[in-house]
Amino acid sequence: MLGCFAERVVVSTSCSLMHTAVDLKNETKLDGELKSWLAFAAQKVLEVVALATALSGKKDEVCQHWCCENLVIMEQYLNGC
C-alpha cells in the first residue's frame, strides 16, 4: 500500500498511554453505546497494531476484526442509531 515509503512510516498513538485507563472491559457500568466509542490503553494498542498491519499491506485476524468493528460503529453513527 505504501510502496517504497513503508519502511519510513511509524504508526503510534498521538500521546503517551501512561495516564490512560488500562482496559475498557473492566468498565462494567458504562452504557454499551458509550463503550463502543471509547478506547483505553489496551484498545489503543490493538488499534495501532491493526493500523500498522493494514498499512503494511498484510491482513490478519486482529486487523480484520478491528476494521469490521469500526465500520459497524461508523455506520450506526451515520444512520443516527
Sequence and secondary structure as in RCSB ss.txt:
>XXXX:A:sequence
MLGCFAERVVVSTSCSLMHTAVDLKNETKLDGELKSWLAFAAQKVLEVVALATALSGKKDEVCQHWCCENLVIME
QYLNGC
>XXXX:A:secstr
  GGGGGG     SS STTS S GGG TTS HHHHHH   HHHHHHHHHHHHHHHTT   HHHHHHHHHHHHHHH
HHHTT 
